[in-house]
Amino acid sequence: MGSLSLGYYPSCDVVATATSGSASTDDRQQNLIYPCIKIFNEAFDLPLPYNALYDYNGICFVLSSTYTDKKGMHEQLIAGANMKLYNSKKVFRQGIYELELHPLEPLGVYRLEDVEKLVREPTFDSKPSNMDTMNQILKTNRKHLRNELLETPLDRHCMPDVEHAVDEAKRASGRLFLSVKFEFSRSYPSVYMPVIFQRPFLPEQSELRADRWNPVDEKYFKMTRNARTADVDRARKPNKDILDRLKLVLDLPPGLNISESDGDLIWKYRFYLADKFPETSLAKFILSVRWEYTEQVNQAVELLKQWPKIAPEHVLELFTRQFLHPAGRRFAVHRLEAASDEELILYLYQLVQALRYENWHDIFSVQPKRNDRTSKRNVSDVTKEGNSEEVKSTNLTSNRKMPSSFRTGRALQNIERSREELIGWHSDLKKEWKEDLASFLIRRAQLNFRIANYLYWFLRLEANSNDGEDDFCERDRVNPPDTQKMYKHVLNRLLHAFDAGSPTCQKWNIELLQQTQFIQDLCRLLKSVTNDLGNRSRKIELLRSKLDSEEYAHIRHIDKPFPLPLNPDIIVCGVQSSTATLFKSFQRPALLTFIQPNGDTYRAILKHGDDLRQDQLVLQMIELMDVILRKENFDLRLTPYKVLATSNRHAYLQLKAPSPNSPMGVQKDVMETYIRSCAGYCVITYLLGVGDRHMENLLLTADGHLFHIDFSFILGADPKPMAPEVRLTRAMIDGMGGPNSNQFNEFWKITFTAFLILRRHANLFLTLFSLMSNTGIQSFNGQQNNASEFLKEHFCVHQSEEKAVSRLANRMTESIKAIVPDIMERIHTIVQVNNFYYVGNSQFHIFFLT
């Protein structure tokens, strides 16, 4: 009945109120309840149709009266009670119920608005307590009225005695009772509707799942997904037609819900899919589970325990906001243990973002470890948040509700409907899969300093640890306050874990604090120099003089060397003041030379004041693509330099020094490097939609490596009109020997091969970008679905390989023939020659040169 568009309207007939065993001494109440039985005989209809009700909906009855004094007439709330509309068997109540009304004055309730606070209290329940005999008599009487019991001639003789026994029990209790009769309305309104001959509207796939409880669904799942059918399902094998349909479901990209029929099919053949397609069927299987039914959850967990081993990249999808149930997320953490340190670092940025979709109660329930042997002041200075406030935030956010944008329909009902069952089941789950994501990351960070280094800076970035700076403003905030508190708590846990850990971990803790102070001092130095009103030469002199001054002597010479945040393998022990300089660009980036203990130097360009998280994301994707291609023994000679955003206002970028030399007339290996790197970046910029491509952010090294810098525009965004999807100029083609050369033909082959290899991993990139959808990065603001749709279009996830390659070839041909990009390139060159500063956006850059 829950699926009817015009459902029954249940009504409640209020038959009588209040049988009381004692009279009140208050005259106002005495007038109300005297005599002991007050008859109302009123009926009312609930304002909701039957198919709009949930099993947890209830109705609250409040007994009130009015009295008059010198100030006029007033309303008085006397007693009340709450009862659910469905009984323990999830059936709408029918028959007569005796409700125990609880006095409201002792509870401090004087307004109807205050009654809402008591509705969910167990003590406010309407079922009479400690009156088992009366409750059993009433229950049997209701079964008799519903014709559930066989009628006998003695019934009509027994009924008066039954009613008398109930009345005597109520009088003897000395309590206040309300007698209510529930029944379906028998008078239906006359509804005249025209007959329209047309096809019914078919809802979209996301609407096919029922977002509310449906008794028909519950009965269906109890019959088809119980323990008795598991043995039958274990032996099932699909025929050709069913297998083809299953493959279509498995090929669906991440982020899409599956229909009910597809979910039933996945569940029916779950054992076969786990054996034959463990990698592609894992996420679809978890989507097919109805987590509100405990028996089904137990079966799903048992199968997950036996799931075959798969690569760590295939469990990343389980950390997205589509999977909120702790079973799927803790299983993913358990399988992520198999990831090597290098693999974990590749996905670490997204795993930190996935913390916002974790169960925050689990995160806040773990308090930071304490170690009295070392100073805690430094740790609290880093987080800028007192421990007392973090404890308070536990209570504020432990039971928080996900924002509506995070919650799918079924995830919502999972949280709301099965909270009580989930609490007990969740404790059993923790025994099997003990770690949540935050605890896992902290534990792995204690085993490897590279993980510790990057995890620290990623958490610090999300925790807005630069909010203590003088010029910090609200627009610089990366996350909402509650999310920021969560990240601060995890950061605090990480630092205290180091502080209370082994001597090595304690040393790491000190080095991380050194990094933080060093970066803050450098940014303060650069800010003071750039704020000077002098010209570039004067600012360079000021920079060098400040580095030579006593105020910044600790930067010029570092007593205790520490690893560089961008690359922990580089140890820094000082900065050369004599070689420090500033560039001509608008924000005056500083070129600094860092000194290493062995005498080597490391040059870096430092800029302060901008958000480089988007560049960090793109270069992470380039590094991941390079790893994927190398695993296929396909080296494209890419240059995936590193980026580390130490806050949303300053960052580090590692960069190779460019060469002004032309690639023409070079050796064969240099030409091959040029062709391969050019092909690789053509594919990468096409897949990620990198915009604002001009010759000044395409760099070429002396050994033939071509690579891109400045990723301010991605996912199809571009400040120039009619920009091509692939940046392939005639000059780049001439560098290969022209369009008719063998080298150019080789370039096409390499491009298409790289595209097909990366296309097979489209789901991985869709998952990683999905985890970045709520980070506040420029290209994701208000476009949570646009990024996914853009990647699906460019990876051609719904097309064959032939059509996908054809699309890429057409875009490359259009780029070669395009005239507008050449015109825009000349305009850009003229602007630069005339010393105008061309602003594509307002972001700063920090380049590390080696």
N, C-alpha and C positions, 0 to 999 in steps of 0.2 A: 504493500500500500504506500510505502514511502516514495515510490516513483510516480504516483499519480499527480497530474498537474492541478487537479481540483480535488483535494483530499477532504476527509471528514473533519468536522470541527467539533472536538470534544468539549463538553460543558460540565460544569460542576453545579449541582443543586445543593444549596445550603439549607439543610432541613431544620436543624435545631442547634441552639447554642446553650451550652453551659449547664451542666449538671454540677452543682457544687455542694460539698458536704458541710461547709461551714459558712456562716454569714459574716460579712465584714462589718466592722464598727463604723466605717466611713459612710455617712449618709448618702453621698453621691453614688458610691458603689452599691450601697444597699438598694437604692432605687433601681439600679440597673439590673441586678441579678435576683431581685425578689419578684415573684416567687423563684424557686430554685431552677425551674426550666423556663427558658425563653424561646419561643417559637418564631422563626423568621419565614420559612417557606418561600425562599427566593431562589431564583435560578439565574445563572449568567453563563455566557459563552466565553471561552478563552479566545483572545484576539489573534491566535495563530492557527493555521491549518495543521492537521496531523502530520503531513509530510515535511513540515518545517521544524518539527521538534526533534531534539536530541535525547538520548537516554539519560543524560544528566540534568535535564531541565526539571524544575520544580515549581511549586506554587507556595506562596507565603500567606497565611491567614493572620490578620490582626484584629482583635476585638477592641473597639473604641466606643467612647461615649462623649457626651457634652455636659458641661455644667456651667452655671451662671453665678457670678459674684459681683461685687461692686464695680469691677473693671469691665464687665461684659461677659459674653459667652466664650467658652474655651473648649478645646478638644482635649480629651484625655485618652491616652493609650493604656489599655488595661493588661492585655495578654496577647500572646501570639505563638505561632509555630510554623515550621516549614516541613514540607514533604515533597518527595520526588513524584513526578507524574507517571513513572514506570516502576514496576515492582522489581524484585530481585531477578526475575526471569526475563527482564527487558520487555514486559508486556504492559500496555497501557492499563492503568488501574480502572476497574469497574466494580461497582457495588458500594456498600456502606462502610465507612471508616470512622472510627472514634479517635479523634485527634486530641492529644493532651496539650493544652495551652499553657505556656509558661509565663508567669507574671513578668512584666517589663520594667516596672518601677525599681525592683532590686538590681536590675541590670543597667540602670541609668539611661534607659531609652525613653525619650519624651517626644520624639519626632519620627515620622515615617522614614525620613532619610537615614536615621540611625539604625533602623531595623536591618538595613542591607548589610551592616557589619556582622550581624549575628546569623545570617542565613546559612552559612556553611559550617557553623559551630555544631559539633555533635550534640551538645547539651540543648540545642534548640530544635532537635528533631521531634516530629509530632507523634512518633510511635510511643505509646505508654510504656514506661519502664517498670520492671519488676511486677508485671501483671500478665504473666504467661497464660494463665487460664482464660482470662477475658480475650486476649489476643488470639488464642487458638479457637475459641468459640466464634469470634468474628470472622476469622479466616475460613472456617467451615461454612459459615452462613453465606459468605460471598461466593464460595464454590457452588452452593446450592442455588443461589440466585442466577449464576451464570450457566446453570444446567450441566455442571460438571459432575454432579452426583446423581445417582439413580433415585428417582422419586419413590416414596413409600407412603401408604395411607397414614402412617403415624406422624408424618411431617407436620401436618396442620395442627396436631395436638401438642407437638413439642415446641413449636415456634413461640407461643406466648411465654412458656417457661424460659426459653432462651433469652428473650427480650428482658424478662424480669431479672434474670441472673446478671445480665450486663448492667442493667440500671443499678442493681444492688452493689455490684463491684465498683461502679463509678462513685456512688454515694459513700461507700466505705473508705475509699481512698482519700477523700477530702481534697481532691484536685478539681481543676476546671477542664471540661471536655467540650469539644465541638464535633457534632455529628455531621458528616458530609457524605453525600452520595455522588459517585462518579458514574456518568453514563454518556454514550454517544448521542448526539442530538438527533432526534427523529423528525424534526421539521427542517427541511432543506429549503433554502431560498430558491425562488424561480429565476433561473438564469436563461435568457434567450440569446443564443449566439448564432450568427449566420454560418451557413455551411459554405466553406471555401474549398474548391477543388484545386489543390496545388501540392507540390512535394513538400514534405516537412523539412524544416531547417535542421541541418546536421551540424552539431557543435564541433568546434575545433578539437584537435586531439587532446589538448591540455584540459578541456572541459569534460572529457569522457570519464574521468575519475570522479567518483562521488566525494565531495569535499565534506560531507557530514555522515554521521552514522546511519546505516541502513540495516534494519533487522533482516531483510531478505539477503543482503550480502553476508551478514554474519552467519546465517543459517547455511548459506551456500558454501562458505569457506570451512565451516565445521564439518560439512559432509564430504567435501572434496580434498581438503588439505589436512587430514588428520593422520595419526600414527598408523592406522590400519592401511591407508593407501600408499604409505611410503614403500613397502615391499613391492607393490605392483609397479610404482613409478621407477624403482631401481632397475627393473628389467625392461623398461620401455625403450624401444628404438624407433626413431621416426622413419617413415617412408620418404620417397623422393620429394613429393609435394610438400610435406610438412618440413623436411629438411631445408628446402628452398625458402620457405617462409621464415624458418628460424634464422637462416643466414641474413635475410633482409632485416630482421630485428637486430641482430648482432652488429650489422653494419651501420646502424643509426649512430650519428655523431653524439658526443657527450653533451649533456645539458638538456636533452629532450626526455620527457616522460614517455612511458610506453602505455599503450591502451590496455584496458582490462583483459581483452581477449588475448593480446600478445603476452601479458603477464601470466595468464593461465597456462599458455603454451610453454613459456619458459619454465614455470614451476613444474609442469607435468614431465618435462624432459630434462630436469635440472641435473640429474645424475649423469645422463649421457653428455650434456654440454660441459659439465665439470671435467669429464674424462677426455673429451675430444677437443673442446675449445675453451680451455681454462682461462686464457688471457682475455679474450673478447667477451666472454659470457659472464664474467664476475660481476661487473657493475649492473648489467641487465638483470642478473639473478637477484641481486640485492634490491633493485627497484621493484621486482615482482613480489617481494615479501610484504605481507600486510602485518606491520609491526604491532598493531594494536591487539592481535590475537596471540596469547601466550604460547599456546600449543604450536602454532606455526613458527613463532620465533625460536622455540626450542629446536625444532627440526632444522631451521635455517642455520643456527649456530653449530649444530652437530655436523652439518655438511661443510660449513666453513672450516671447521677443525680438520677435515679430511681433504680440503681443497689442494690440488697439486701445486707444486712450487712454480711461481711465475716471476718474471723480471720486476724489480721494484717500480719501474715506470708505469706499470699497469695498475698499481694500487693507488696512484696519485689522485685518480678521479674520485675515490671514496672520501677525499678530504674536502671536496667542494660543498657548497651550501645545499646541494640537492640531497646529500646524505647526512642527516642529522642524528640518526639513531646511534647510540654508543656502540652497538655490536659491530656495525660496519666500520666505524672509525677506529675502534680498538683493534679490530682484525687487521686493518690497513697498517696501523702502527706496528703490530706484531710482524707482519710480512716485510715492513720497511727495515727491519733489523738486518736483513740479508744484504742491504745496500752497502757498498764500500764507502769509504770516506770521500773519495773523489765523486762518486755518484751523488752522495748526500749533499755535498757542496753545490753541485749543479742545480739541485732542486731546493736548496735551503731557503732562498728568498720567498718562494711560493709556499713552502711549509710554514714559514713564519706568518704569512698572510692567512693561512688556513686556521690559525689559532682563533681568529675572530668567529669562526663557525663551530668551535669546540664547545663542550659543556663547561661553562664558566664555573659552575659549582665545583667540579672536579679540580679546576685550576686553582681557585681560591682556597679550597679545602686543605691544600698543602702549604704550610707556612715555611718561610725561608729558614734554612739551618743556621744555627748560631755558633759562633766560636769566640769565646771570651779572650783567647790568647792574642788576637789581633784586633786592631782598631776597626770599629764599625762605622766610624764617622765618614771615612772615605766612601764606603759603599752607599750610605744614605745621601752623600753629596752628589753621587752620579745620578741617582734616580730622582733627586729633588722632591722626594715624597717621604713623609714620615711613616714609620711602621704603624702607628695608630690609625692613620687614615686608610692604610691598606686593609687593616682588619675591618674597619667600617665598611669599606667597599665590598668585602665579602658578603656582608648581609644585604647590601643594596643590590648586588648583581647576581647572587647565587641562584635566585629563582627568577631571573629576568626573563622576559619574553623576547624572542627574536623579533627584529623589525619585520614589518609585513613584507618587505621586498625580499627577505631571506627565506620566507616560509612557503613551501609548496602546500597544496591543499591537504595531501595525505600526511605530510610532516606535521601540519597543524593538529590534525585529529590524533596523531600518535602521541603528541605531547599532552593534549588536553584530556583525552579519554582514558589513557592507561597509566596515569601518573602513579597511582597507588600500586598497581602491579609492577610497574617499572622499577620502583624503589627496591623491592625485594629481589627482583630479577637482576638488577644492576649490580647488587652486591655479589651475587654469584658470578656474574660476568667478570668482575675485577679479579676474582681468584684465578680465572683461566687466562685472561689477557690483562695483566696487571697495570700496564703503563698507558697513560693518555699521551697525546702528542707532545705537550709541554715537557712532561717528565722524560720522555724519550730523547728529545733534543738536548735537554740539559745533561743527561747521562752521557750521550755521545760527545758532547762538547768537553766533558771532563777527560776524554780519552785522546783527543786530538786538538792541538792548538789552532790549526787552521779553521776547524769547525767552530771552536770557541771564539776566535777572532771575528769571523763573519756573523755568527749568531749574535754576538754582543752588539755589533754595529747595526744589524737589522732590527733588533729589538729596541735599541736606543732610538733609532729613526722613528719607529712606530709609536714609541712612548713620548715623542715630542720633548726630548730631553734638552732642547735648546730654548724651552719656554722661560728659562730664567734669564735670558739675555735682555739687555736694556731695550733694544728696538724690536722685541718680539711683539707681534700683534695677532689678533684672532684669526686673520686670514692665513697665517702661517701654520695653523693647527692642521695636522695630518689626519687625525681621527677624532671622533666624538669623545666627550669626556669619559664615558663609561668604558669605551674600548681602550682609551689611553690608560686608564687605571689598570685594566687587565694586563696590558703590555708592560706597564711599570712593575706590576707584581711578578710577572715572569722574569723580567730583567733583574729584579731584586733577588728572586730565587736563584738565578744563575750566578750572580756575584757572591751570594752567601754560600752556595755550593762550592765555589772555588775557595772561598775564605775558610770553610770548614773542612776542606779536602786534604789531599796529600801535599807535601811540600812543593811538588811541581805545580799543582793547581794554585797554591797560594802565590807562587812566583808569577803565574799567568795573570792572576788577579791584579797584582801590582803593575804588571806591564800594560794591561788594559786601562788602568787608571792613568798611567803615564801617557798613553796614546791620547786619551781624552783631554788631558791638560795641555799637551803639546799642540793639538789641533786648535783648541780654544785660544791659545797664545798666538799661534800663527794667524788666525782669523782676526784677532784683535789688532795685531801688527798691520796686516794688510788693510784693514778698515781705516786705521789712523792715517796711513799713507794715501789712500785713494780719496779721503775726505779733504786733503790739502788742496788749496786753490791754485797751486803752482802748475807749470807745464810738466811735460813728461820728464824732461831732464832733471828738473828740480825734485820731482817725486822719486826718481831713481836714486839721487843723492840722499834724499831723506830715508829711503828704504835701507841703503847701505849703512848710513850713520846710525840708524836705530838698531840694526843688527850688531854693530860694533859697540853700542852703548852697554852700560852695566845693567840696564833694565832688562835687556833681552840676552844677557850672557848665557843663560841656561838654554837658549835655543842655539846659539853659536857653538856651544860645547855642552854636550849632554853627558853627565857623570855616569849614569847607568843606561847604556844603550838598550833600545827596545825595538821590537819588530814594527815595520811599517803597516798601518791598517790595510792598505790596498793589497799588499803582498807580504804576508808574514815571513817569507823567506829572506826578505831584505831587512838587515839590521841597521838602524840609524843611530849615529853617535854625534851628529852635529850638522850645521849648515854653513856653507861658505858665504861670507858677506861680500867679498870682493867681486864675485861673479853674479850677484843678484841683480836682476833688471826687470823692467816692466815693458809690456808690449804696447803697440799703438792703438789697439782696439778700445772701444768705448769704456769698458769696465776696468781697463788697465790690469790684466792678469800678470802675476809675478812669476818670473822664471827663477827657480831656486835650485841650487846644487846641494844635495844631501851627501854627507860623508859617511862611509861605512868603516867599521873597525879595521878592515884589511887594507884601507887606503883607497879603495874604489869609490867612485862617485856615482850618484844617481840624480839626474836632472829631472825637475818636475815643474810644471806650470800650475800654479795655484790660483783659484778664483773663489771668491766668497760672495754669497748672497742669492743663490739660485737653486732651483729644484732640478736635480739631475737624475731623479729616480727613473724617468722614462728612458734616458740613455742607458742607465744601468740595466733595465729590463731588456732593451733591444740587444745590447751586447752580450747579455746572458743567453739570449736566444741564438745569437750567432755562434757563441762558443758551444752551445748544445748541438746545433746543426753540424758544426765541425766535428764534434765527437761522433755523431751518428754516421757521417760520411766516412770517417776514418775506420769505424767498425766494419764498414762495407769495403774496406781497402780502396777507398776513393778519396785521395788527398787533393783538395782544391787549393792548397797553399793559402788558406785564409789567414787573416791577422786579427784574431779575436782578442783585442786588448781589453783589459779589465777596467771596470768602473765600480766605484764604491761610494754611494751617497752616505756621508757621515751624518747628515741631517737633511731636511728639506730646503736648506739654504746654502750648503756647501758640500763638495764631493771631491773624489779623486778619480782621474782617468789615466790609464796607462796607454802610451802611444808610441809607435815607431816613428823615427825621424824620417820625413819625406826627402826625396831626391829631385832636384830640378832637371835631371838628365832625361832625355827622350829614350823610349824603349826601342827605337829603330836602330838596327844594325848591331844588336846585342847578341850574346852567345845563345846557343840553342836552349840550354837549361833556363836561362833568364827569360827567354821568350815563352817557354812552356809555363813557367811560373806566372807570367803576366796573363796568358790565355786562361789558365785554370782559375786564378784569383778573380779575373774579370767575369768569367762565367759564374763562379760561385756567388759573387755579390749581385749579379744580375738576378739570379734566382731568389736570393735572400731578400733583396729590396722589393722584389715583386710579391713574394709571399707575405711579407710584413707590411707592405704598402708604405714604404719609406718615402717621404716627400721632401721638397726643397732641395733637390739634387742639382748642384751646379759644380763647376770644375774646381771651386775652392774647397769643397768638402769631399773631393775625390783625390786621394794622395797616392803617390807612387814612390816606392823605395828603389835604391840602386840595384837590388837583386831582382826586380821585376814584380814585387808584391804590390798589387793595387788594392786599396781598401777605402772604406767610407768612414767619415766622422760626422758628428752633429746630427743627432736623431730627434730633433725637436718636433718633427711631424711624422706620424706613423698612421697606419690603418686608413690610408687613402687621403689623409689631410695634406694640403699643399697650399702655400700662400700665393703661388703663381697660377694664373688661369690656364686651362687646357693642358695641364701637366700630364705627360705620359706615365703609364704604370711601370714601365721599365726605362731606366736611364741608360741608353746606349747611343753614344754620339758617333759622328763620322770620324772624329779624331781618334777615338778609342778603336774603331775598326781599322783605320789606317795604321795604327800601331801594330796590328796583327798582319799587315801586309796587304790590306785592301779587301773588298768584298769577294773577289774572285780567287783569293789565295787558299792554299790548303790549310793554313793556320786558321782561317776564318771558318772553314768547314768543320775543322776539329772543335772550334769554339762552340758551334751549334750542338754537336754531339755531346760534348761535356755538359752543356747547359741542360739539355733534355734528360740526360742520365741522372744528374744531381737532382733535378726536379722530381723525377719519379721515385728516387730513393727517399727524399724528404716527405713526399706525399704519402708514403706508406706509414709515416708516423704522424699523420695529421691529428689524430685523437690526442696525442701527447701535448701538442701545442695548443689545441683547443682547451684542454684541461688547465694548462699553466696560465693561459690568458684568462680563463674563467676565475681562477683564484685571485687574479689581480683586479677584478671588476669593482671592488668597493674600497680601493686604496686611495682614491682622490687624485690619482695621476692624471695629468692634463688630458690625454686622449681617451680616458675612461669616464670622465665626468658626464653623468647623465646618459651614457651610452653603453650600458651593461650588455645589451643584446647586440649592439652594432658591431662590437669587436668580434663576437662569435660569428655573426653572419658574414662579416668581411673575410674572415679566415676560411669559412666554409666555401665561399665563392672562389677564392684564389687557390685553395687547395683542391677545388673541384671534387668535393667529397661525394657528390651524387652523380658523377660522370665517370665514363670509362677512361682508361689511360690514353686512348687515341684522341678523344675529345679534349682531355686535359692538356695534352701536349700541343694540340692544334690551337687551343686558346692562348697558351703562352707564346707560341710562334707568331700568332697574329699580333699580340701586344708588342713583341720585339720588333716586328716589321713596321708597325705604326710608329714606334719610337724612332727608328732610323729615318723614316720619311717625314717626320714632324718638322714643321718650320717654326712654330711658336716657341718651343724650347730654345732654339738657337737664338732667336731674337731676344728672349728674356736673358739668356746667358750674356749677350753683348751688353744689354742694359746694365746688368749686374757688374760686369767688368768696368764699364764707364764710371759707375758709382764708386767703385773701389779705387780706381785710378785718381779720381778727383777728391780722394780722402773723405768721402762721405761714409758714414757708418750705416751700413745696410742692416736693418733689424728684422730678422725673420721671426724672432720672438725675444723675450727678455731674459733668456736663460744664460747663466755663466757656464764656463767649462774649465776643467782642470785636466791638463794633459801630463802624463808621466812619460818622459822620453828616455829611451835606453840606447 
